[in-house]
Amino acid sequence: MSVVIREVSSKNDLKKFIWFGINLYKDCEFAAPPLMMDDLLNLSKGKNPALDFCDAAYFLAYKNDEIVGRIAAIINPVANKTWSQKSGRFGWIDFIDDEEVSKALLDTATAWAKAKGMTSIHGPLGFTDFDHEGTLISGFDKNGTLAAIYNYPYYARHIEKNGFVIDAEWNEYLIPIPDTFPERYFRIADIIKKKYGLNPKDFKSRKEVVDNYADKIFNLLNLCYKDLYGFSELNEKQKSFYIKLYFSFFRVDTISIIVDEKDDVVALGIAMPSFTKALQKAKGSLFPFGWYYMLRALKKNDIVDLYLMAVHPDYQGKGVNSLLFAELMPRFAKNGYKFAESNPELADNTKMSSQWGSFEHINHKSRRVFAKEIK
């Protein structure tokens, strides 16, 4: 039977949309399915402030009255203005290994974007850089993470068959944590601190971080990420949204905040214990036991995920990142972490990738965003 596409038009439909993406991977040992409540928050108008200005529609693909795929079609006018383009986005794309299904989904998102006056479409992307980006193209035998998409190997083939071409590529690195941090890093860190009057902050509580530095952190991220692919500056409501979403469950001993003499944030490294195993056990829900697995992951873990790293442009190339590593690496070793996993890094962002040169590291995953001109 042919594929039928239906637009999500109710909260019940939206839940079906989310659960399809979770259930498609229920038998996959490497996927780290998101929590249903997180996706529901992120995709709901009135909840996610990005939807105050982004246009979006969600679609489900049916075959024999069974859901076999999903896709979100998005327009971010702030990003389009920033990059002087008229481009739609597709995200939250999942489908069975059926080319008729993937074609119907991508054609639907493309037609939606065209009807809105767009001249191109690219993805997988979300509303902002804080959403999942890119189709996994290598590392299918490696565990997924909370911060990145895991997908089956056939996805890229299906997308390319529909006329999409590579538009950007990210790499992810696995870094073994050294038992003993090289003494030279501490010496370099001390020199940099004295030379530029910088001070690594020592926090006692999450509240202390949020109350005093959360806004400054996002101001720095807006500045440092402004030239990265697809970026759109976060407004005040978005910053508040992400502060509440992400700053409620981190550990203070897995972050490093470097300030100058005015107490402005000039560098940061934010990491969290890996939630991969917890998400696999939770199977998309915090109840009845998902909350227990998530809390346990915070306390007992051998992998730490590196979510955000940034250095103010005025301090880049001056060794300031050595301060971050001198702060974080010894703590990681003390807490029993054996490996750190980087967030996806743009392949052409050599400022980021070069910092791993001083450590043993493995490029163990790659992902791509694809684009297509709309005719």
TARA-V384457 format. One record per residue. RES is the residue in three letters. D_FIRST is the distance of its C-alpha to the first C-alpha in Angstrom with 2 decimals. Layout:
# TARA-V384457
res = {RES:RES}
d_first = {D_FIRST:D_FIRST}
This chain:
# TARA-V384457
res = {MET:SER:VAL:VAL:ILE:ARG:GLU:VAL:SER:SER:LYS:ASN:ASP:LEU:LYS:LYS:PHE:ILE:TRP:PHE:GLY:ILE:ASN:LEU:TYR:LYS:ASP:CYS:GLU:PHE:ALA:ALA:PRO:PRO:LEU:MET:MET:ASP:ASP:LEU:LEU:ASN:LEU:SER:LYS:GLY:LYS:ASN:PRO:ALA:LEU:ASP:PHE:CYS:ASP:ALA:ALA:TYR:PHE:LEU:ALA:TYR:LYS:ASN:ASP:GLU:ILE:VAL:GLY:ARG:ILE:ALA:ALA:ILE:ILE:ASN:PRO:VAL:ALA:ASN:LYS:THR:TRP:SER:GLN:LYS:SER:GLY:ARG:PHE:GLY:TRP:ILE:ASP:PHE:ILE:ASP:ASP:GLU:GLU:VAL:SER:LYS:ALA:LEU:LEU:ASP:THR:ALA:THR:ALA:TRP:ALA:LYS:ALA:LYS:GLY:MET:THR:SER:ILE:HIS:GLY:PRO:LEU:GLY:PHE:THR:ASP:PHE:ASP:HIS:GLU:GLY:THR:LEU:ILE:SER:GLY:PHE:ASP:LYS:ASN:GLY:THR:LEU:ALA:ALA:ILE:TYR:ASN:TYR:PRO:TYR:TYR:ALA:ARG:HIS:ILE:GLU:LYS:ASN:GLY:PHE:VAL:ILE:ASP:ALA:GLU:TRP:ASN:GLU:TYR:LEU:ILE:PRO:ILE:PRO:ASP:THR:PHE:PRO:GLU:ARG:TYR:PHE:ARG:ILE:ALA:ASP:ILE:ILE:LYS:LYS:LYS:TYR:GLY:LEU:ASN:PRO:LYS:ASP:PHE:LYS:SER:ARG:LYS:GLU:VAL:VAL:ASP:ASN:TYR:ALA:ASP:LYS:ILE:PHE:ASN:LEU:LEU:ASN:LEU:CYS:TYR:LYS:ASP:LEU:TYR:GLY:PHE:SER:GLU:LEU:ASN:GLU:LYS:GLN:LYS:SER:PHE:TYR:ILE:LYS:LEU:TYR:PHE:SER:PHE:PHE:ARG:VAL:ASP:THR:ILE:SER:ILE:ILE:VAL:ASP:GLU:LYS:ASP:ASP:VAL:VAL:ALA:LEU:GLY:ILE:ALA:MET:PRO:SER:PHE:THR:LYS:ALA:LEU:GLN:LYS:ALA:LYS:GLY:SER:LEU:PHE:PRO:PHE:GLY:TRP:TYR:TYR:MET:LEU:ARG:ALA:LEU:LYS:LYS:ASN:ASP:ILE:VAL:ASP:LEU:TYR:LEU:MET:ALA:VAL:HIS:PRO:ASP:TYR:GLN:GLY:LYS:GLY:VAL:ASN:SER:LEU:LEU:PHE:ALA:GLU:LEU:MET:PRO:ARG:PHE:ALA:LYS:ASN:GLY:TYR:LYS:PHE:ALA:GLU:SER:ASN:PRO:GLU:LEU:ALA:ASP:ASN:THR:LYS:MET:SER:SER:GLN:TRP:GLY:SER:PHE:GLU:HIS:ILE:ASN:HIS:LYS:SER:ARG:ARG:VAL:PHE:ALA:LYS:GLU:ILE:LYS}
d_first = {0.00:3.80:6.68:9.07:12.70:15.43:19.08:21.26:23.68:25.56:27.33:24.94:21.99:24.22:24.89:21.21:21.08:24.11:23.29:19.99:22.22:24.65:22.53:20.60:24.09:25.49:25.91:27.18:30.96:31.59:29.73:31.84:29.54:30.98:32.35:30.13:33.17:33.86:30.46:30.61:34.02:33.08:30.06:31.80:33.67:37.19:37.23:36.72:39.24:37.21:35.00:38.17:37.88:34.47:31.54:28.25:24.77:22.26:18.47:15.78:12.23:9.76:6.54:6.52:9.73:11.22:13.05:12.38:14.78:17.63:20.11:23.38:24.65:28.46:31.48:34.84:37.50:40.31:38.86:38.20:41.82:43.12:41.44:41.78:38.11:35.27:32.50:29.54:28.43:25.28:25.69:24.38:21.46:19.57:16.20:14.87:15.40:12.23:13.30:10.26:11.05:14.75:14.68:13.04:15.67:18.54:17.90:17.96:21.19:22.69:22.13:23.64:26.59:27.11:27.28:29.98:31.99:31.30:31.76:30.25:28.16:28.84:27.94:27.34:30.14:31.03:33.42:36.47:37.74:37.85:34.07:32.12:31.92:30.45:27.85:29.52:30.03:32.60:33.94:30.83:33.24:35.29:35.00:33.49:35.72:35.76:36.36:33.66:29.95:28.82:25.46:23.88:24.98:21.68:21.77:24.35:22.68:19.45:21.67:23.91:21.18:20.43:24.04:25.82:29.26:31.59:33.62:35.40:35.86:37.28:39.03:39.79:42.92:44.15:47.90:50.05:52.58:56.10:58.36:61.17:60.64:62.80:66.06:65.89:63.00:65.21:68.00:65.80:64.41:67.98:69.00:66.04:66.71:70.35:69.83:67.38:68.42:65.09:64.59:61.79:61.27:61.56:59.58:60.20:57.23:53.84:55.45:58.02:55.36:53.33:56.38:58.16:55.73:52.08:52.42:54.38:51.73:49.00:51.46:51.94:48.21:47.73:50.54:49.58:45.84:46.16:45.71:42.73:39.33:37.56:40.29:41.05:44.23:43.98:45.71:47.87:45.20:42.86:45.75:46.46:42.82:42.75:46.21:45.16:41.89:43.34:47.08:47.08:46.52:47.93:51.02:54.08:55.01:51.86:52.52:55.20:56.39:59.10:61.19:63.94:67.36:65.92:63.40:60.50:57.59:57.69:55.50:53.08:51.11:48.77:47.29:46.00:45.59:42.12:39.69:37.11:37.99:38.38:34.92:33.44:35.28:34.61:30.80:30.45:32.99:36.75:37.14:38.42:39.57:37.96:41.08:43.25:41.40:41.62:45.33:46.02:44.45:46.97:49.85:49.00:47.19:47.78:45.54:46.11:43.63:45.22:43.49:45.74:48.65:50.54:53.98:55.50:55.79:59.57:59.63:57.09:58.61:61.56:60.65:59.57:56.47:58.99:59.98:56.44:56.27:59.81:58.80:55.41:55.64:58.61:56.96:53.76:55.89:57.92:54.85:53.59:50.69:50.21:47.66:46.68:43.26:43.12:40.67:38.64:41.20:40.56:41.31:43.77:45.54:48.42:50.55:48.30:47.57:51.24:52.39:50.90:53.19:55.92:53.75:51.93:48.27:44.99:42.17:39.49:36.40:35.19:32.53:31.57:30.56:28.71:29.17:27.88:29.61:27.81:28.20}
